[in-house]
């Protein structure tokens, strides 16, 4: 049975309760019986889903939103120090708890699987959550994205397994103590918090050291950064299971055969071949499924049962999510915002469609664009044509001289056809004028570019 409610979190207040990570924790606490309240900057389907669970959700941030009876205030790294609710918590002496600490408390007494890596965390966590649920294991899970409905990013299950996305961006994954840790890849990202690859490696090493005694690390055998990390942690008190195309992988991927927007994957596991279907396209997602398979086996779940169960995963919102079709043009949404993710999704789409691919790309964060803008531009050369928007700032202030022009120039140097659009409202008309039946439009980025999918479809249908 799952554990009960941590006493100090029986009346939590969340600042930024609508965020992907925060809303998941709030949902689980509400399902465990907590009196949940919080605030967010705007209305959303997530806010409504939380209200349906009995949570109080205020719109906007104000000191008066904080109930003096709250037992703690939960924040993420995105909450600024001058937030009025945070200041009010200090006045009232209410403890402030970081999101990662709250999530760690929810895992107490369970068998956690923590999914880490620069890319693919949400997909892999979702694959595990869905497949384990389909096997009747009733896992709890907290994911950085919705599966198929607002608020479906987290569930309090009655089983003994807890699957969680482990975020390295602010080193918060150091708070978890998983029985099984997955590391999908290790690359330099989150430049506001990491100055070098050496800092990245040190951070991931700390995460590996958090694996419980007798636990398992499942890690890619293909990615250069992951292989370096494996060398660094070899000899520590953790069982290491590698997976991938590499000949020395413990779980070796023998083939990934595309079938439209699905893939048939064959692996060599414990000396025997095993073939199963992944209901999303591309090698990148196939490898995520193999990592999930290896993690489940490490927990004692028979591979012959888990492999077919992985086919029950049909996608997560914003991860190559089909938004619809109009005038013979398909519109798909992608959360990709790092060059590696962009390349993987474009290659997956290329394998799954015979028509032209048009990308609507919105860069995410000034710091990421400053460091990786050239690589983003090179990734866009894999599309037949691209529309590039202004940078979505998220939590950052502008950096002088850092604009989308860095990406546009790099893309053009790489031979890409690029159209800059500064007014997001103009994108549907621009795209409608560029497409023809048989084309595929891919809205791409971690910001509000996702809102454009329905608008593009509506314009195409006119």
C-alpha positions in Angstrom: 0.0 0.0 0.0 1.1 3.5 -0.7 2.1 5.6 2.4 -0.1 8.3 3.8 0.2 12.0 3.9 3.3 13.8 5.3 2.0 15.7 8.3 3.7 19.0 7.4 2.0 18.9 4.0 -1.6 18.4 5.0 -2.4 22.1 4.1 0.1 23.1 1.4 0.1 26.3 -0.6 1.7 26.2 -4.0 3.1 29.3 -5.7 2.8 28.6 -9.4 0.4 25.6 -8.9 -0.4 25.4 -12.6 3.2 24.4 -13.6 3.9 20.9 -14.9 5.9 19.8 -12.0 4.0 21.7 -9.3 0.5 20.7 -10.4 1.5 17.0 -10.3 2.6 17.2 -6.7 -0.5 19.2 -5.8 -2.7 16.6 -7.4 -1.1 13.7 -5.6 -1.4 15.5 -2.2 -5.0 16.3 -2.9 -5.6 12.6 -3.8 -4.0 11.7 -0.5 -6.3 13.9 1.4 -4.5 17.2 1.8 -6.3 20.6 1.8 -4.5 22.0 -1.2 -4.4 25.7 -2.2 -2.2 27.8 -4.5 -1.9 30.5 -7.1 -0.9 30.8 -10.7 -0.4 33.6 -13.2 -3.4 32.7 -15.4 -6.3 30.4 -15.8 -5.7 27.0 -17.4 -7.2 23.6 -17.9 -4.7 22.4 -15.3 -6.2 24.9 -12.8 -9.6 23.6 -13.5 -8.5 20.0 -13.1 -7.0 20.8 -9.7 -10.2 22.5 -8.6 -12.1 19.4 -9.6 -10.0 17.6 -7.0 -11.0 20.1 -4.3 -8.0 22.4 -4.5 -8.4 26.2 -4.2 -6.6 27.9 -7.1 -6.2 31.7 -7.1 -5.3 33.6 -10.3 -2.5 36.1 -9.9 -0.1 36.4 -7.0 -1.0 38.4 -3.9 -0.2 38.1 -0.2 -3.8 37.7 0.7 -4.0 34.4 -1.3 -1.9 32.7 1.4 -4.1 31.1 4.2 -2.4 31.7 7.5 -3.3 28.2 8.4 -1.1 26.7 5.6 1.4 24.2 7.0 3.9 24.9 4.2 4.5 26.9 1.0 5.8 24.9 -2.0 7.9 26.7 -4.6 9.9 25.9 -7.7 13.2 27.5 -8.8 11.1 29.7 -11.2 9.6 31.6 -8.3 11.3 34.9 -7.8 12.4 36.1 -4.3 10.1 39.1 -4.4 6.9 37.1 -4.9 4.3 38.6 -2.5 3.1 35.2 -1.3 6.6 34.2 -0.5 7.2 37.4 1.5 3.9 36.8 3.4 5.0 33.2 4.2 8.2 34.7 5.8 6.1 37.1 7.9 3.9 34.3 9.1 6.8 31.9 9.7 5.3 29.3 7.4 8.0 26.8 6.2 9.0 27.1 2.5 9.5 23.8 0.7 11.1 23.4 -2.7 9.2 21.3 -5.2 11.8 18.6 -5.2 11.7 18.2 -1.5 7.9 17.9 -1.6 8.2 15.2 -4.3 10.9 13.4 -2.4 8.6 13.2 0.6 5.8 11.7 -1.6 8.2 8.9 -2.5 9.0 7.8 1.0 8.1 4.2 1.7 7.7 3.3 -2.0 10.0 1.9 -4.7 10.9 4.9 -6.8 12.1 5.0 -10.4 13.6 8.4 -11.2 14.1 9.3 -14.8 16.9 11.7 -15.6 18.7 13.0 -18.6 19.0 16.1 -20.8 16.3 14.8 -23.2 13.5 12.3 -23.1 12.5 12.4 -19.4 8.8 13.1 -19.9 8.4 10.5 -22.6 10.2 7.8 -20.7 8.4 8.5 -17.4 5.1 8.4 -19.3 5.9 5.1 -20.9 6.6 3.6 -17.5 3.5 5.1 -15.9 1.2 3.9 -18.7 2.7 0.4 -19.1 2.9 -0.3 -15.4 -0.7 0.9 -15.0 -1.8 -1.4 -17.8 -0.3 -4.3 -16.0 -2.4 -3.6 -13.0 0.5 -2.4 -10.8 -1.2 0.9 -9.9 1.9 3.0 -9.7 2.0 6.6 -8.5 3.7 8.9 -10.9 4.7 12.5 -11.5 5.4 13.6 -15.0 6.5 16.9 -16.6 3.6 16.8 -19.1 0.0 15.6 -19.5 -0.7 12.2 -21.0 -4.1 12.7 -22.7 -6.1 15.1 -20.5 -5.4 18.2 -18.4 -4.2 17.2 -15.0 -3.1 13.7 -16.1 0.5 14.4 -15.3 0.3 12.8 -11.9 -1.6 10.1 -10.0 -1.6 8.7 -6.5 -1.6 4.9 -7.0 -2.2 2.2 -4.4 0.8 0.2 -5.7 4.4 0.2 -4.3 6.1 1.8 -7.4 6.5 5.6 -7.8 7.7 6.8 -11.2 9.1 10.4 -11.3 10.7 12.7 -13.7 14.0 13.9 -12.2 15.0 17.4 -13.2 18.7 18.2 -13.4 18.2 21.8 -14.5 18.5 23.2 -11.0 20.1 20.1 -9.4 16.8 19.3 -7.6 17.2 15.6 -8.6 19.8 15.4 -5.9 16.9 15.2 -3.4 15.6 11.8 -4.6 16.7 8.3 -3.5 15.5 6.0 -6.2 15.7 2.2 -6.3 16.2 2.5 -10.0 17.6 5.6 -11.7 17.5 6.1 -15.5 19.9 8.4 -17.3 19.0 8.8 -20.9 21.8 11.1 -22.0 24.1 13.7 -20.6 24.7 17.0 -22.5 25.4 20.6 -21.6 22.1 22.6 -21.1 20.6 24.9 -18.6 23.4 27.4 -19.0 22.2 29.7 -16.2 23.0 26.9 -13.7 25.9 25.0 -15.3 29.0 26.6 -16.6 30.7 23.5 -18.1 30.3 19.8 -18.9 32.4 19.1 -15.8 29.7 20.6 -13.6 27.1 18.6 -15.4 29.0 15.3 -14.8 29.5 16.2 -11.1 25.8 16.8 -10.8 24.8 13.5 -12.4 27.4 11.7 -10.3 25.7 13.1 -7.2 22.4 11.8 -8.5 23.9 8.3 -9.1 25.2 8.3 -5.5 21.6 8.8 -4.3 20.5 5.4 -5.7 19.6 3.2 -2.7 21.7 0.3 -1.6 21.3 -2.6 -4.0 19.7 -0.4 -6.6 20.2 -0.1 -10.3 21.4 2.6 -12.7 20.0 2.2 -16.3 22.0 4.3 -18.6 22.5 4.8 -22.4 25.4 2.9 -24.0 25.3 5.2 -27.0 25.5 8.8 -25.9 29.0 10.1 -25.4 28.2 12.0 -22.2 26.4 8.9 -20.8 29.3 6.6 -21.6 31.7 9.1 -19.8 29.4 9.2 -16.8 29.3 5.4 -16.8 33.1 5.3 -16.7 33.1 7.8 -13.8 30.6 5.8 -11.6 31.9 2.3 -12.4 33.0 0.7 -9.1 30.5 2.5 -7.0 27.8 0.6 -5.0 25.3 0.5 -7.8 24.4 -2.1 -10.4 24.8 -0.6 -13.9 22.7 -1.7 -16.8 23.4 -0.2 -20.2 21.1 -0.1 -23.2 21.3 1.0 -26.8 22.8 0.2 -30.2 26.3 -0.3 -28.9 27.7 -3.8 -29.2 28.6 -3.8 -25.5 25.2 -2.7 -24.3 23.6 -5.0 -21.7 20.2 -4.5 -23.4 21.1 -4.2 -27.0 18.8 -2.6 -29.6 19.1 -4.9 -32.7 16.6 -3.0 -34.9 14.0 -0.2 -35.0 11.7 -0.7 -38.0 9.3 2.2 -38.7 5.7 1.5 -39.6 4.1 4.9 -40.2 4.0 6.7 -36.8 4.8 3.5 -35.0 8.0 1.4 -34.6 8.8 -2.3 -34.2 11.7 -2.7 -31.8 13.9 -5.8 -31.4 16.3 -6.1 -28.4 18.7 -8.6 -27.1 18.0 -9.1 -23.4 19.6 -11.8 -21.3 20.7 -13.7 -24.4 17.2 -13.8 -26.0 15.6 -11.6 -28.7 12.5 -9.7 -27.8 10.3 -7.8 -30.3 7.7 -5.3 -29.3 5.8 -2.3 -30.7 6.3 1.4 -29.7 3.3 3.5 -30.7 5.3 6.7 -31.4 7.7 7.2 -34.3 11.5 7.4 -34.4 14.6 5.8 -32.9 14.8 8.4 -30.2 11.4 7.3 -28.8 12.2 3.6 -29.4 15.3 4.0 -27.2 13.2 5.7 -24.5 11.0 2.6 -24.5 14.0 0.3 -24.2 15.2 2.3 -21.2 11.8 1.9 -19.6 11.9 -1.8 -20.3 15.3 -2.2 -18.6 14.1 -0.2 -15.6 11.0 -2.3 -15.2 13.1 -5.5 -15.4 15.4 -4.1 -12.7 12.4 -3.9 -10.4 11.6 -7.5 -11.1 8.8 -7.1 -13.7 9.1 -9.9 -16.4 10.3 -8.5 -19.7 7.8 -10.7 -21.6 5.0 -8.9 -19.8 6.4 -5.3 -19.8 7.5 -5.2 -23.5 3.9 -5.6 -25.0 2.5 -3.3 -22.3 4.8 -0.5 -23.6 2.7 -0.4 -26.7 -0.2 1.0 -24.6 1.7 4.3 -24.5 0.4 6.4 -27.3 2.0 9.7 -26.6 2.1 12.6 -24.2 0.9 16.1 -24.9 3.5 18.2 -26.8 5.7 15.2 -27.7 5.0 14.7 -31.4 1.3 15.1 -30.6 -1.0 15.1 -33.7 -3.2 18.2 -33.3 -5.3 17.6 -36.4 -5.5 17.8 -40.2 -7.0 20.4 -42.5 -6.8 20.9 -46.2 -4.7 17.8 -46.5 -2.1 19.2 -44.1 -1.2 17.5 -40.7 -0.3 19.7 -37.7 1.9 18.1 -35.1 3.2 19.7 -31.8 6.7 19.2 -30.4 8.2 20.3 -27.1 11.7 20.1 -28.6 13.8 23.1 -27.7 17.4 21.7 -27.5 19.2 20.9 -30.8 19.4 17.2 -30.0 15.7 17.0 -29.4 14.9 19.1 -32.5 17.0 16.8 -34.6 15.4 13.6 -33.1 11.9 14.9 -33.7 12.6 16.1 -37.3 14.2 12.7 -38.1 11.2 10.9 -36.6 8.8 13.0 -38.7 10.8 12.4 -41.8 10.6 8.7 -41.3 6.9 8.9 -40.7 5.7 11.1 -43.6 6.4 11.3 -47.3 5.4 15.0 -47.7 7.2 18.2 -47.0 7.9 19.3 -43.4 7.4 22.9 -42.3 8.6 23.9 -38.8 7.3 26.7 -36.8 10.0 27.2 -34.2 10.0 29.3 -31.1 13.4 29.5 -29.3 13.2 29.0 -25.5 15.3 31.1 -23.2 17.9 33.8 -24.1 20.7 31.8 -22.4 20.0 28.7 -24.3 19.8 30.6 -27.6 23.1 32.4 -26.8 24.9 29.0 -26.3 23.1 26.8 -28.8 21.6 29.1 -31.4 24.0 27.9 -34.1 23.1 24.2 -33.4 19.4 25.1 -33.4 19.8 26.6 -36.9 21.6 23.6 -38.1 18.8 21.3 -36.8 16.2 23.4 -38.7 18.1 22.5 -42.0 16.4 19.1 -41.7 13.1 20.7 -42.4 12.0 21.7 -45.9 11.1 25.2 -44.6 10.9 26.9 -41.3 9.2 29.9 -39.6 11.2 31.2 -36.7 9.6 33.3 -33.9 11.1 35.6 -31.3 12.7 34.1 -28.2 10.2 32.9 -25.5 11.8 34.4 -22.3 10.1 32.2 -19.7 11.9 33.1 -16.4 14.8 35.1 -18.0 15.5 38.7 -18.7 16.8 39.6 -22.2 20.5 39.3 -23.0 21.8 42.2 -25.2 22.5 41.0 -28.7 20.8 37.6 -28.3 17.8 37.3 -30.6 16.3 34.8 -33.0 18.5 36.2 -35.7 21.4 34.0 -34.3 19.3 31.0 -35.2 18.1 32.3 -38.5 21.6 33.1 -39.8 22.9 29.7 -38.7 20.0 28.0 -40.5 20.5 29.9 -43.7 24.3 29.1 -43.6 23.3 25.5 -43.3 21.2 25.8 -46.4 17.8 26.1 -44.7 14.9 28.1 -46.0 13.8 30.3 -43.1 11.1 33.0 -42.7 11.3 35.2 -39.6 7.9 36.2 -38.1 8.0 38.6 -35.1 4.2 38.8 -34.6 2.9 35.4 -33.4 -0.6 36.3 -34.6 0.6 36.4 -38.2 1.9 32.8 -38.2 -1.4 31.0 -39.2 -1.7 33.1 -42.3 2.0 32.8 -43.1 1.9 29.0 -42.8 -1.3 28.7 -44.8 0.4 30.5 -47.6 3.4 28.2 -47.5 1.7 24.7 -47.3 0.0 22.4 -49.8 -1.8 19.1 -49.4 0.5 16.3 -48.1 2.6 18.6 -46.1 3.2 18.3 -42.3 3.5 21.4 -40.0 5.5 20.9 -36.8 5.1 23.6 -34.1 8.2 23.3 -32.0 9.4 24.8 -28.8 8.9 24.8 -25.0 6.9 28.1 -24.9 3.5 29.1 -26.1 4.1 28.1 -29.7 1.9 25.2 -28.8 -1.1 27.5 -28.9 -0.6 28.0 -32.7 -1.6 24.4 -33.7 -5.4 24.9 -33.5 -5.1 28.4 -35.0 -3.1 27.1 -38.0 -5.7 24.3 -38.5 -8.5 26.8 -38.4 -6.8 29.0 -41.0 -6.1 26.1 -43.2 -9.8 25.0 -43.0 -11.0 28.4 -44.3 
